[in-house]
Amino acid sequence: MAVSAQSSGFGPEEGEGEFSISGTGSSDQDFEGGSLGLSGDLGWYLSDAMSAGIRQSVNYADIGGEGVTDDFWNGSTRGYVNHHFLTDRARPFLGASLGGVYGDGVKDSGFAGLETGIKYYVRQKTYLLARAEYQFLFSSTDEATDAFQDDAIWAYTIGMGYNF
């Protein structure tokens, strides 16, 4: 009975895929400007604990600063690798990403980032997701948006996903 209580039956197995859709937000490193948007992930499990995939985000940015009269749309595309811990309903993870950011309010630039989060399985293959990313930009933004992002940005995500 104790063994069956530890065997959850929740989560992915090696070779399975995952898809998630999330609400996302970001802020500059001083939390003075930010954006809201949508993010979608498509990934694959290289093992029961390791996933890799691609992530797309589209954001509406509220830019602070002198002489700024418009807000902007921007996006980011990145690849990611995550290592998941535990094998029960709650599965914390650590990972890294590499990609690019582009749009109205930023110079097109690349970034590398670290991320952490948790997936909580509400059903055997369906989970809720919370993630925070810290992204180091390879080039800085133009003068109008320096208050939005200086050399790095925080990105936050809350959503849900499914393993298939």
Phi and psi in radians as a Rosetta constraint file:
Dihedral C 1 N 2 CA 2 C 2 CIRCULARHARMONIC -1.136 0.35
Dihedral N 2 CA 2 C 2 N 3 CIRCULARHARMONIC -0.646 0.35
Dihedral C 2 N 3 CA 3 C 3 CIRCULARHARMONIC -1.164 0.35
Dihedral N 3 CA 3 C 3 N 4 CIRCULARHARMONIC -0.743 0.35
Dihedral C 3 N 4 CA 4 C 4 CIRCULARHARMONIC -1.180 0.35
Dihedral N 4 CA 4 C 4 N 5 CIRCULARHARMONIC -0.489 0.35
Dihedral C 4 N 5 CA 5 C 5 CIRCULARHARMONIC -1.238 0.35
Dihedral N 5 CA 5 C 5 N 6 CIRCULARHARMONIC -0.511 0.35
Dihedral C 5 N 6 CA 6 C 6 CIRCULARHARMONIC -1.434 0.35
Dihedral N 6 CA 6 C 6 N 7 CIRCULARHARMONIC -0.449 0.35
Dihedral C 6 N 7 CA 7 C 7 CIRCULARHARMONIC -1.467 0.35
Dihedral N 7 CA 7 C 7 N 8 CIRCULARHARMONIC 1.793 0.35
Dihedral C 7 N 8 CA 8 C 8 CIRCULARHARMONIC -1.428 0.35
Dihedral N 8 CA 8 C 8 N 9 CIRCULARHARMONIC -0.595 0.35
Dihedral C 8 N 9 CA 9 C 9 CIRCULARHARMONIC 1.295 0.35
Dihedral N 9 CA 9 C 9 N 10 CIRCULARHARMONIC 0.112 0.35
Dihedral C 9 N 10 CA 10 C 10 CIRCULARHARMONIC -1.727 0.35
Dihedral N 10 CA 10 C 10 N 11 CIRCULARHARMONIC 2.550 0.35
Dihedral C 10 N 11 CA 11 C 11 CIRCULARHARMONIC 1.715 0.35
Dihedral N 11 CA 11 C 11 N 12 CIRCULARHARMONIC 3.121 0.35
Dihedral C 11 N 12 CA 12 C 12 CIRCULARHARMONIC -1.503 0.35
Dihedral N 12 CA 12 C 12 N 13 CIRCULARHARMONIC 2.911 0.35
Dihedral C 12 N 13 CA 13 C 13 CIRCULARHARMONIC -2.150 0.35
Dihedral N 13 CA 13 C 13 N 14 CIRCULARHARMONIC 2.822 0.35
Dihedral C 13 N 14 CA 14 C 14 CIRCULARHARMONIC -0.900 0.35
Dihedral N 14 CA 14 C 14 N 15 CIRCULARHARMONIC 2.346 0.35
Dihedral C 14 N 15 CA 15 C 15 CIRCULARHARMONIC 1.639 0.35
Dihedral N 15 CA 15 C 15 N 16 CIRCULARHARMONIC -0.267 0.35
Dihedral C 15 N 16 CA 16 C 16 CIRCULARHARMONIC -1.374 0.35
Dihedral N 16 CA 16 C 16 N 17 CIRCULARHARMONIC 2.815 0.35
Dihedral C 16 N 17 CA 17 C 17 CIRCULARHARMONIC -1.839 0.35
Dihedral N 17 CA 17 C 17 N 18 CIRCULARHARMONIC 2.998 0.35
Dihedral C 17 N 18 CA 18 C 18 CIRCULARHARMONIC -2.530 0.35
Dihedral N 18 CA 18 C 18 N 19 CIRCULARHARMONIC 2.603 0.35
Dihedral C 18 N 19 CA 19 C 19 CIRCULARHARMONIC -2.370 0.35
Dihedral N 19 CA 19 C 19 N 20 CIRCULARHARMONIC 2.370 0.35
Dihedral C 19 N 20 CA 20 C 20 CIRCULARHARMONIC -2.412 0.35
Dihedral N 20 CA 20 C 20 N 21 CIRCULARHARMONIC 2.645 0.35
Dihedral C 20 N 21 CA 21 C 21 CIRCULARHARMONIC -2.235 0.35
Dihedral N 21 CA 21 C 21 N 22 CIRCULARHARMONIC 2.355 0.35
Dihedral C 21 N 22 CA 22 C 22 CIRCULARHARMONIC -2.518 0.35
Dihedral N 22 CA 22 C 22 N 23 CIRCULARHARMONIC 2.703 0.35
Dihedral C 22 N 23 CA 23 C 23 CIRCULARHARMONIC -1.487 0.35
Dihedral N 23 CA 23 C 23 N 24 CIRCULARHARMONIC 2.442 0.35
Dihedral C 23 N 24 CA 24 C 24 CIRCULARHARMONIC -2.319 0.35
Dihedral N 24 CA 24 C 24 N 25 CIRCULARHARMONIC 2.703 0.35
Dihedral C 24 N 25 CA 25 C 25 CIRCULARHARMONIC -2.525 0.35
Dihedral N 25 CA 25 C 25 N 26 CIRCULARHARMONIC 2.781 0.35
Dihedral C 25 N 26 CA 26 C 26 CIRCULARHARMONIC -2.557 0.35
Dihedral N 26 CA 26 C 26 N 27 CIRCULARHARMONIC 2.832 0.35
Dihedral C 26 N 27 CA 27 C 27 CIRCULARHARMONIC -2.586 0.35
Dihedral N 27 CA 27 C 27 N 28 CIRCULARHARMONIC 2.767 0.35
Dihedral C 27 N 28 CA 28 C 28 CIRCULARHARMONIC -1.242 0.35
Dihedral N 28 CA 28 C 28 N 29 CIRCULARHARMONIC 2.992 0.35
Dihedral C 28 N 29 CA 29 C 29 CIRCULARHARMONIC -1.141 0.35
Dihedral N 29 CA 29 C 29 N 30 CIRCULARHARMONIC -0.300 0.35
Dihedral C 29 N 30 CA 30 C 30 CIRCULARHARMONIC -1.750 0.35
Dihedral N 30 CA 30 C 30 N 31 CIRCULARHARMONIC 0.056 0.35
Dihedral C 30 N 31 CA 31 C 31 CIRCULARHARMONIC 1.039 0.35
Dihedral N 31 CA 31 C 31 N 32 CIRCULARHARMONIC 0.667 0.35
Dihedral C 31 N 32 CA 32 C 32 CIRCULARHARMONIC -1.789 0.35
Dihedral N 32 CA 32 C 32 N 33 CIRCULARHARMONIC -0.370 0.35
Dihedral C 32 N 33 CA 33 C 33 CIRCULARHARMONIC -2.429 0.35
Dihedral N 33 CA 33 C 33 N 34 CIRCULARHARMONIC 2.828 0.35
Dihedral C 33 N 34 CA 34 C 34 CIRCULARHARMONIC -2.870 0.35
Dihedral N 34 CA 34 C 34 N 35 CIRCULARHARMONIC -3.102 0.35
Dihedral C 34 N 35 CA 35 C 35 CIRCULARHARMONIC -2.558 0.35
Dihedral N 35 CA 35 C 35 N 36 CIRCULARHARMONIC 2.790 0.35
Dihedral C 35 N 36 CA 36 C 36 CIRCULARHARMONIC -2.248 0.35
Dihedral N 36 CA 36 C 36 N 37 CIRCULARHARMONIC 2.594 0.35
Dihedral C 36 N 37 CA 37 C 37 CIRCULARHARMONIC -3.041 0.35
Dihedral N 37 CA 37 C 37 N 38 CIRCULARHARMONIC -2.844 0.35
Dihedral C 37 N 38 CA 38 C 38 CIRCULARHARMONIC -2.099 0.35
Dihedral N 38 CA 38 C 38 N 39 CIRCULARHARMONIC 2.585 0.35
Dihedral C 38 N 39 CA 39 C 39 CIRCULARHARMONIC -2.390 0.35
Dihedral N 39 CA 39 C 39 N 40 CIRCULARHARMONIC 2.435 0.35
Dihedral C 39 N 40 CA 40 C 40 CIRCULARHARMONIC -2.221 0.35
Dihedral N 40 CA 40 C 40 N 41 CIRCULARHARMONIC 2.428 0.35
Dihedral C 40 N 41 CA 41 C 41 CIRCULARHARMONIC -2.108 0.35
Dihedral N 41 CA 41 C 41 N 42 CIRCULARHARMONIC 2.475 0.35
Dihedral C 41 N 42 CA 42 C 42 CIRCULARHARMONIC -2.320 0.35
Dihedral N 42 CA 42 C 42 N 43 CIRCULARHARMONIC 2.051 0.35
Dihedral C 42 N 43 CA 43 C 43 CIRCULARHARMONIC -2.425 0.35
Dihedral N 43 CA 43 C 43 N 44 CIRCULARHARMONIC 3.026 0.35
Dihedral C 43 N 44 CA 44 C 44 CIRCULARHARMONIC -2.396 0.35
Dihedral N 44 CA 44 C 44 N 45 CIRCULARHARMONIC 2.559 0.35
Dihedral C 44 N 45 CA 45 C 45 CIRCULARHARMONIC -1.618 0.35
Dihedral N 45 CA 45 C 45 N 46 CIRCULARHARMONIC 1.989 0.35
Dihedral C 45 N 46 CA 46 C 46 CIRCULARHARMONIC -1.341 0.35
Dihedral N 46 CA 46 C 46 N 47 CIRCULARHARMONIC -0.431 0.35
Dihedral C 46 N 47 CA 47 C 47 CIRCULARHARMONIC -2.648 0.35
Dihedral N 47 CA 47 C 47 N 48 CIRCULARHARMONIC -3.125 0.35
Dihedral C 47 N 48 CA 48 C 48 CIRCULARHARMONIC -1.099 0.35
Dihedral N 48 CA 48 C 48 N 49 CIRCULARHARMONIC -0.399 0.35
Dihedral C 48 N 49 CA 49 C 49 CIRCULARHARMONIC -1.969 0.35
Dihedral N 49 CA 49 C 49 N 50 CIRCULARHARMONIC -0.248 0.35
Dihedral C 49 N 50 CA 50 C 50 CIRCULARHARMONIC -2.018 0.35
Dihedral N 50 CA 50 C 50 N 51 CIRCULARHARMONIC 2.206 0.35
Dihedral C 50 N 51 CA 51 C 51 CIRCULARHARMONIC -2.163 0.35
Dihedral N 51 CA 51 C 51 N 52 CIRCULARHARMONIC 2.681 0.35
Dihedral C 51 N 52 CA 52 C 52 CIRCULARHARMONIC -2.453 0.35
Dihedral N 52 CA 52 C 52 N 53 CIRCULARHARMONIC 2.590 0.35
Dihedral C 52 N 53 CA 53 C 53 CIRCULARHARMONIC -3.062 0.35
Dihedral N 53 CA 53 C 53 N 54 CIRCULARHARMONIC -2.874 0.35
Dihedral C 53 N 54 CA 54 C 54 CIRCULARHARMONIC -2.191 0.35
Dihedral N 54 CA 54 C 54 N 55 CIRCULARHARMONIC 2.539 0.35
Dihedral C 54 N 55 CA 55 C 55 CIRCULARHARMONIC -2.305 0.35
Dihedral N 55 CA 55 C 55 N 56 CIRCULARHARMONIC 2.365 0.35
Dihedral C 55 N 56 CA 56 C 56 CIRCULARHARMONIC -2.140 0.35
Dihedral N 56 CA 56 C 56 N 57 CIRCULARHARMONIC 2.299 0.35
Dihedral C 56 N 57 CA 57 C 57 CIRCULARHARMONIC -2.219 0.35
Dihedral N 57 CA 57 C 57 N 58 CIRCULARHARMONIC 2.499 0.35
Dihedral C 57 N 58 CA 58 C 58 CIRCULARHARMONIC -2.230 0.35
Dihedral N 58 CA 58 C 58 N 59 CIRCULARHARMONIC 2.232 0.35
Dihedral C 58 N 59 CA 59 C 59 CIRCULARHARMONIC -2.303 0.35
Dihedral N 59 CA 59 C 59 N 60 CIRCULARHARMONIC 2.574 0.35
Dihedral C 59 N 60 CA 60 C 60 CIRCULARHARMONIC -1.775 0.35
Dihedral N 60 CA 60 C 60 N 61 CIRCULARHARMONIC 2.160 0.35
Dihedral C 60 N 61 CA 61 C 61 CIRCULARHARMONIC -1.880 0.35
Dihedral N 61 CA 61 C 61 N 62 CIRCULARHARMONIC 2.321 0.35
Dihedral C 61 N 62 CA 62 C 62 CIRCULARHARMONIC -1.745 0.35
Dihedral N 62 CA 62 C 62 N 63 CIRCULARHARMONIC 1.856 0.35
Dihedral C 62 N 63 CA 63 C 63 CIRCULARHARMONIC -1.742 0.35
Dihedral N 63 CA 63 C 63 N 64 CIRCULARHARMONIC 2.244 0.35
Dihedral C 63 N 64 CA 64 C 64 CIRCULARHARMONIC -1.699 0.35
Dihedral N 64 CA 64 C 64 N 65 CIRCULARHARMONIC 2.722 0.35
Dihedral C 64 N 65 CA 65 C 65 CIRCULARHARMONIC 2.433 0.35
Dihedral N 65 CA 65 C 65 N 66 CIRCULARHARMONIC 2.844 0.35
Dihedral C 65 N 66 CA 66 C 66 CIRCULARHARMONIC -1.184 0.35
Dihedral N 66 CA 66 C 66 N 67 CIRCULARHARMONIC 2.418 0.35
Dihedral C 66 N 67 CA 67 C 67 CIRCULARHARMONIC 1.291 0.35
Dihedral N 67 CA 67 C 67 N 68 CIRCULARHARMONIC 0.122 0.35
Dihedral C 67 N 68 CA 68 C 68 CIRCULARHARMONIC -1.619 0.35
Dihedral N 68 CA 68 C 68 N 69 CIRCULARHARMONIC 2.063 0.35
Dihedral C 68 N 69 CA 69 C 69 CIRCULARHARMONIC -1.956 0.35
Dihedral N 69 CA 69 C 69 N 70 CIRCULARHARMONIC -0.257 0.35
Dihedral C 69 N 70 CA 70 C 70 CIRCULARHARMONIC -2.099 0.35
Dihedral N 70 CA 70 C 70 N 71 CIRCULARHARMONIC 2.678 0.35
Dihedral C 70 N 71 CA 71 C 71 CIRCULARHARMONIC -1.716 0.35
Dihedral N 71 CA 71 C 71 N 72 CIRCULARHARMONIC 2.944 0.35
Dihedral C 71 N 72 CA 72 C 72 CIRCULARHARMONIC -2.332 0.35
Dihedral N 72 CA 72 C 72 N 73 CIRCULARHARMONIC 2.765 0.35
Dihedral C 72 N 73 CA 73 C 73 CIRCULARHARMONIC -1.794 0.35
Dihedral N 73 CA 73 C 73 N 74 CIRCULARHARMONIC 2.438 0.35
Dihedral C 73 N 74 CA 74 C 74 CIRCULARHARMONIC -2.556 0.35
Dihedral N 74 CA 74 C 74 N 75 CIRCULARHARMONIC 2.976 0.35
Dihedral C 74 N 75 CA 75 C 75 CIRCULARHARMONIC -2.572 0.35
Dihedral N 75 CA 75 C 75 N 76 CIRCULARHARMONIC 2.943 0.35
Dihedral C 75 N 76 CA 76 C 76 CIRCULARHARMONIC -2.579 0.35
Dihedral N 76 CA 76 C 76 N 77 CIRCULARHARMONIC 2.540 0.35
Dihedral C 76 N 77 CA 77 C 77 CIRCULARHARMONIC -2.261 0.35
Dihedral N 77 CA 77 C 77 N 78 CIRCULARHARMONIC 2.320 0.35
Dihedral C 77 N 78 CA 78 C 78 CIRCULARHARMONIC -2.692 0.35
Dihedral N 78 CA 78 C 78 N 79 CIRCULARHARMONIC 2.682 0.35
Dihedral C 78 N 79 CA 79 C 79 CIRCULARHARMONIC -1.655 0.35
Dihedral N 79 CA 79 C 79 N 80 CIRCULARHARMONIC 2.671 0.35
Dihedral C 79 N 80 CA 80 C 80 CIRCULARHARMONIC -2.483 0.35
Dihedral N 80 CA 80 C 80 N 81 CIRCULARHARMONIC 2.752 0.35
Dihedral C 80 N 81 CA 81 C 81 CIRCULARHARMONIC -2.376 0.35
Dihedral N 81 CA 81 C 81 N 82 CIRCULARHARMONIC 2.260 0.35
Dihedral C 81 N 82 CA 82 C 82 CIRCULARHARMONIC -2.263 0.35
Dihedral N 82 CA 82 C 82 N 83 CIRCULARHARMONIC 2.482 0.35
Dihedral C 82 N 83 CA 83 C 83 CIRCULARHARMONIC -1.926 0.35
Dihedral N 83 CA 83 C 83 N 84 CIRCULARHARMONIC 2.137 0.35
Dihedral C 83 N 84 CA 84 C 84 CIRCULARHARMONIC -1.682 0.35
Dihedral N 84 CA 84 C 84 N 85 CIRCULARHARMONIC 2.492 0.35
Dihedral C 84 N 85 CA 85 C 85 CIRCULARHARMONIC -1.933 0.35
Dihedral N 85 CA 85 C 85 N 86 CIRCULARHARMONIC 2.720 0.35
Dihedral C 85 N 86 CA 86 C 86 CIRCULARHARMONIC 1.213 0.35
Dihedral N 86 CA 86 C 86 N 87 CIRCULARHARMONIC 2.862 0.35
Dihedral C 86 N 87 CA 87 C 87 CIRCULARHARMONIC -2.308 0.35
Dihedral N 87 CA 87 C 87 N 88 CIRCULARHARMONIC 0.418 0.35
Dihedral C 87 N 88 CA 88 C 88 CIRCULARHARMONIC -1.851 0.35
Dihedral N 88 CA 88 C 88 N 89 CIRCULARHARMONIC -2.799 0.35
Dihedral C 88 N 89 CA 89 C 89 CIRCULARHARMONIC -1.089 0.35
Dihedral N 89 CA 89 C 89 N 90 CIRCULARHARMONIC -0.747 0.35
Dihedral C 89 N 90 CA 90 C 90 CIRCULARHARMONIC -1.555 0.35
Dihedral N 90 CA 90 C 90 N 91 CIRCULARHARMONIC 2.158 0.35
Dihedral C 90 N 91 CA 91 C 91 CIRCULARHARMONIC -2.306 0.35
Dihedral N 91 CA 91 C 91 N 92 CIRCULARHARMONIC 1.619 0.35
Dihedral C 91 N 92 CA 92 C 92 CIRCULARHARMONIC -1.192 0.35
Dihedral N 92 CA 92 C 92 N 93 CIRCULARHARMONIC 2.720 0.35
Dihedral C 92 N 93 CA 93 C 93 CIRCULARHARMONIC -2.562 0.35
Dihedral N 93 CA 93 C 93 N 94 CIRCULARHARMONIC 2.741 0.35
Dihedral C 93 N 94 CA 94 C 94 CIRCULARHARMONIC -2.203 0.35
Dihedral N 94 CA 94 C 94 N 95 CIRCULARHARMONIC 2.579 0.35
Dihedral C 94 N 95 CA 95 C 95 CIRCULARHARMONIC -2.864 0.35
Dihedral N 95 CA 95 C 95 N 96 CIRCULARHARMONIC -3.029 0.35
Dihedral C 95 N 96 CA 96 C 96 CIRCULARHARMONIC -2.492 0.35
Dihedral N 96 CA 96 C 96 N 97 CIRCULARHARMONIC 2.719 0.35
Dihedral C 96 N 97 CA 97 C 97 CIRCULARHARMONIC -2.461 0.35
Dihedral N 97 CA 97 C 97 N 98 CIRCULARHARMONIC 2.792 0.35
Dihedral C 97 N 98 CA 98 C 98 CIRCULARHARMONIC -2.559 0.35
Dihedral N 98 CA 98 C 98 N 99 CIRCULARHARMONIC 2.240 0.35
Dihedral C 98 N 99 CA 99 C 99 CIRCULARHARMONIC -3.014 0.35
Dihedral N 99 CA 99 C 99 N 100 CIRCULARHARMONIC -2.686 0.35
Dihedral C 99 N 100 CA 100 C 100 CIRCULARHARMONIC -2.430 0.35
Dihedral N 100 CA 100 C 100 N 101 CIRCULARHARMONIC 2.686 0.35
Dihedral C 100 N 101 CA 101 C 101 CIRCULARHARMONIC -2.115 0.35
Dihedral N 101 CA 101 C 101 N 102 CIRCULARHARMONIC 2.495 0.35
Dihedral C 101 N 102 CA 102 C 102 CIRCULARHARMONIC -2.709 0.35
Dihedral N 102 CA 102 C 102 N 103 CIRCULARHARMONIC 2.822 0.35
Dihedral C 102 N 103 CA 103 C 103 CIRCULARHARMONIC 2.490 0.35
Dihedral N 103 CA 103 C 103 N 104 CIRCULARHARMONIC -2.910 0.35
Dihedral C 103 N 104 CA 104 C 104 CIRCULARHARMONIC -1.162 0.35
Dihedral N 104 CA 104 C 104 N 105 CIRCULARHARMONIC -0.734 0.35
Dihedral C 104 N 105 CA 105 C 105 CIRCULARHARMONIC -1.710 0.35
Dihedral N 105 CA 105 C 105 N 106 CIRCULARHARMONIC 0.094 0.35
Dihedral C 105 N 106 CA 106 C 106 CIRCULARHARMONIC -2.403 0.35
Dihedral N 106 CA 106 C 106 N 107 CIRCULARHARMONIC 2.681 0.35
Dihedral C 106 N 107 CA 107 C 107 CIRCULARHARMONIC -1.299 0.35
Dihedral N 107 CA 107 C 107 N 108 CIRCULARHARMONIC 2.446 0.35
Dihedral C 107 N 108 CA 108 C 108 CIRCULARHARMONIC -1.032 0.35
Dihedral N 108 CA 108 C 108 N 109 CIRCULARHARMONIC 2.192 0.35
Dihedral C 108 N 109 CA 109 C 109 CIRCULARHARMONIC -2.657 0.35
Dihedral N 109 CA 109 C 109 N 110 CIRCULARHARMONIC 2.837 0.35
Dihedral C 109 N 110 CA 110 C 110 CIRCULARHARMONIC -1.653 0.35
Dihedral N 110 CA 110 C 110 N 111 CIRCULARHARMONIC 2.869 0.35
Dihedral C 110 N 111 CA 111 C 111 CIRCULARHARMONIC -2.649 0.35
Dihedral N 111 CA 111 C 111 N 112 CIRCULARHARMONIC 2.754 0.35
Dihedral C 111 N 112 CA 112 C 112 CIRCULARHARMONIC -2.214 0.35
Dihedral N 112 CA 112 C 112 N 113 CIRCULARHARMONIC 2.523 0.35
Dihedral C 112 N 113 CA 113 C 113 CIRCULARHARMONIC -2.563 0.35
Dihedral N 113 CA 113 C 113 N 114 CIRCULARHARMONIC 2.831 0.35
Dihedral C 113 N 114 CA 114 C 114 CIRCULARHARMONIC -1.957 0.35
Dihedral N 114 CA 114 C 114 N 115 CIRCULARHARMONIC 2.571 0.35
Dihedral C 114 N 115 CA 115 C 115 CIRCULARHARMONIC -2.487 0.35
Dihedral N 115 CA 115 C 115 N 116 CIRCULARHARMONIC 2.691 0.35
Dihedral C 115 N 116 CA 116 C 116 CIRCULARHARMONIC -2.514 0.35
Dihedral N 116 CA 116 C 116 N 117 CIRCULARHARMONIC 2.711 0.35
Dihedral C 116 N 117 CA 117 C 117 CIRCULARHARMONIC -3.118 0.35
Dihedral N 117 CA 117 C 117 N 118 CIRCULARHARMONIC -2.940 0.35
Dihedral C 117 N 118 CA 118 C 118 CIRCULARHARMONIC -2.554 0.35
Dihedral N 118 CA 118 C 118 N 119 CIRCULARHARMONIC 2.465 0.35
Dihedral C 118 N 119 CA 119 C 119 CIRCULARHARMONIC -1.952 0.35
Dihedral N 119 CA 119 C 119 N 120 CIRCULARHARMONIC 2.326 0.35
Dihedral C 119 N 120 CA 120 C 120 CIRCULARHARMONIC -2.104 0.35
Dihedral N 120 CA 120 C 120 N 121 CIRCULARHARMONIC 2.044 0.35
Dihedral C 120 N 121 CA 121 C 121 CIRCULARHARMONIC -1.410 0.35
Dihedral N 121 CA 121 C 121 N 122 CIRCULARHARMONIC 2.020 0.35
Dihedral C 121 N 122 CA 122 C 122 CIRCULARHARMONIC -1.568 0.35
Dihedral N 122 CA 122 C 122 N 123 CIRCULARHARMONIC -0.372 0.35
Dihedral C 122 N 123 CA 123 C 123 CIRCULARHARMONIC -2.419 0.35
Dihedral N 123 CA 123 C 123 N 124 CIRCULARHARMONIC 3.052 0.35
Dihedral C 123 N 124 CA 124 C 124 CIRCULARHARMONIC -0.982 0.35
Dihedral N 124 CA 124 C 124 N 125 CIRCULARHARMONIC -0.632 0.35
Dihedral C 124 N 125 CA 125 C 125 CIRCULARHARMONIC -2.139 0.35
Dihedral N 125 CA 125 C 125 N 126 CIRCULARHARMONIC 0.061 0.35
Dihedral C 125 N 126 CA 126 C 126 CIRCULARHARMONIC -1.985 0.35
Dihedral N 126 CA 126 C 126 N 127 CIRCULARHARMONIC 2.299 0.35
Dihedral C 126 N 127 CA 127 C 127 CIRCULARHARMONIC -2.361 0.35
Dihedral N 127 CA 127 C 127 N 128 CIRCULARHARMONIC 2.738 0.35
Dihedral C 127 N 128 CA 128 C 128 CIRCULARHARMONIC -1.689 0.35
Dihedral N 128 CA 128 C 128 N 129 CIRCULARHARMONIC 2.600 0.35
Dihedral C 128 N 129 CA 129 C 129 CIRCULARHARMONIC -2.308 0.35
Dihedral N 129 CA 129 C 129 N 130 CIRCULARHARMONIC 2.386 0.35
Dihedral C 129 N 130 CA 130 C 130 CIRCULARHARMONIC -2.338 0.35
Dihedral N 130 CA 130 C 130 N 131 CIRCULARHARMONIC 2.277 0.35
Dihedral C 130 N 131 CA 131 C 131 CIRCULARHARMONIC -2.512 0.35
Dihedral N 131 CA 131 C 131 N 132 CIRCULARHARMONIC 2.522 0.35
Dihedral C 131 N 132 CA 132 C 132 CIRCULARHARMONIC -2.193 0.35
Dihedral N 132 CA 132 C 132 N 133 CIRCULARHARMONIC 2.360 0.35
Dihedral C 132 N 133 CA 133 C 133 CIRCULARHARMONIC -2.179 0.35
Dihedral N 133 CA 133 C 133 N 134 CIRCULARHARMONIC 2.464 0.35
Dihedral C 133 N 134 CA 134 C 134 CIRCULARHARMONIC -2.014 0.35
Dihedral N 134 CA 134 C 134 N 135 CIRCULARHARMONIC 2.020 0.35
Dihedral C 134 N 135 CA 135 C 135 CIRCULARHARMONIC -1.940 0.35
Dihedral N 135 CA 135 C 135 N 136 CIRCULARHARMONIC 2.150 0.35
Dihedral C 135 N 136 CA 136 C 136 CIRCULARHARMONIC -1.592 0.35
Dihedral N 136 CA 136 C 136 N 137 CIRCULARHARMONIC 2.067 0.35
Dihedral C 136 N 137 CA 137 C 137 CIRCULARHARMONIC -1.441 0.35
Dihedral N 137 CA 137 C 137 N 138 CIRCULARHARMONIC 2.465 0.35
Dihedral C 137 N 138 CA 138 C 138 CIRCULARHARMONIC -1.385 0.35
Dihedral N 138 CA 138 C 138 N 139 CIRCULARHARMONIC -0.499 0.35
Dihedral C 138 N 139 CA 139 C 139 CIRCULARHARMONIC -2.428 0.35
Dihedral N 139 CA 139 C 139 N 140 CIRCULARHARMONIC 2.662 0.35
Dihedral C 139 N 140 CA 140 C 140 CIRCULARHARMONIC -1.517 0.35
Dihedral N 140 CA 140 C 140 N 141 CIRCULARHARMONIC 2.979 0.35
Dihedral C 140 N 141 CA 141 C 141 CIRCULARHARMONIC -1.467 0.35
Dihedral N 141 CA 141 C 141 N 142 CIRCULARHARMONIC 3.027 0.35
Dihedral C 141 N 142 CA 142 C 142 CIRCULARHARMONIC -1.308 0.35
Dihedral N 142 CA 142 C 142 N 143 CIRCULARHARMONIC 2.990 0.35
Dihedral C 142 N 143 CA 143 C 143 CIRCULARHARMONIC -0.988 0.35
Dihedral N 143 CA 143 C 143 N 144 CIRCULARHARMONIC -0.662 0.35
Dihedral C 143 N 144 CA 144 C 144 CIRCULARHARMONIC -1.117 0.35
Dihedral N 144 CA 144 C 144 N 145 CIRCULARHARMONIC -0.402 0.35
Dihedral C 144 N 145 CA 145 C 145 CIRCULARHARMONIC -2.017 0.35
Dihedral N 145 CA 145 C 145 N 146 CIRCULARHARMONIC 0.219 0.35
Dihedral C 145 N 146 CA 146 C 146 CIRCULARHARMONIC -1.000 0.35
Dihedral N 146 CA 146 C 146 N 147 CIRCULARHARMONIC -0.510 0.35
Dihedral C 146 N 147 CA 147 C 147 CIRCULARHARMONIC -1.272 0.35
Dihedral N 147 CA 147 C 147 N 148 CIRCULARHARMONIC -0.414 0.35
Dihedral C 147 N 148 CA 148 C 148 CIRCULARHARMONIC -1.359 0.35
Dihedral N 148 CA 148 C 148 N 149 CIRCULARHARMONIC -0.809 0.35
Dihedral C 148 N 149 CA 149 C 149 CIRCULARHARMONIC -2.573 0.35
Dihedral N 149 CA 149 C 149 N 150 CIRCULARHARMONIC 2.223 0.35
Dihedral C 149 N 150 CA 150 C 150 CIRCULARHARMONIC -1.670 0.35
Dihedral N 150 CA 150 C 150 N 151 CIRCULARHARMONIC -1.418 0.35
Dihedral C 150 N 151 CA 151 C 151 CIRCULARHARMONIC -2.120 0.35
Dihedral N 151 CA 151 C 151 N 152 CIRCULARHARMONIC -0.160 0.35
Dihedral C 151 N 152 CA 152 C 152 CIRCULARHARMONIC -2.709 0.35
Dihedral N 152 CA 152 C 152 N 153 CIRCULARHARMONIC 2.748 0.35
Dihedral C 152 N 153 CA 153 C 153 CIRCULARHARMONIC -2.364 0.35
Dihedral N 153 CA 153 C 153 N 154 CIRCULARHARMONIC 2.699 0.35
Dihedral C 153 N 154 CA 154 C 154 CIRCULARHARMONIC -1.728 0.35
Dihedral N 154 CA 154 C 154 N 155 CIRCULARHARMONIC 2.429 0.35
Dihedral C 154 N 155 CA 155 C 155 CIRCULARHARMONIC -2.242 0.35
Dihedral N 155 CA 155 C 155 N 156 CIRCULARHARMONIC 2.339 0.35
Dihedral C 155 N 156 CA 156 C 156 CIRCULARHARMONIC -2.118 0.35
Dihedral N 156 CA 156 C 156 N 157 CIRCULARHARMONIC 2.508 0.35
Dihedral C 156 N 157 CA 157 C 157 CIRCULARHARMONIC -2.438 0.35
Dihedral N 157 CA 157 C 157 N 158 CIRCULARHARMONIC 2.375 0.35
Dihedral C 157 N 158 CA 158 C 158 CIRCULARHARMONIC -2.352 0.35
Dihedral N 158 CA 158 C 158 N 159 CIRCULARHARMONIC 2.234 0.35
Dihedral C 158 N 159 CA 159 C 159 CIRCULARHARMONIC -2.927 0.35
Dihedral N 159 CA 159 C 159 N 160 CIRCULARHARMONIC -2.738 0.35
Dihedral C 159 N 160 CA 160 C 160 CIRCULARHARMONIC -2.508 0.35
Dihedral N 160 CA 160 C 160 N 161 CIRCULARHARMONIC 2.739 0.35
Dihedral C 160 N 161 CA 161 C 161 CIRCULARHARMONIC -2.594 0.35
Dihedral N 161 CA 161 C 161 N 162 CIRCULARHARMONIC 3.064 0.35
Dihedral C 161 N 162 CA 162 C 162 CIRCULARHARMONIC -2.511 0.35
Dihedral N 162 CA 162 C 162 N 163 CIRCULARHARMONIC 2.406 0.35
Dihedral C 162 N 163 CA 163 C 163 CIRCULARHARMONIC -1.673 0.35
Dihedral N 163 CA 163 C 163 N 164 CIRCULARHARMONIC 2.410 0.35
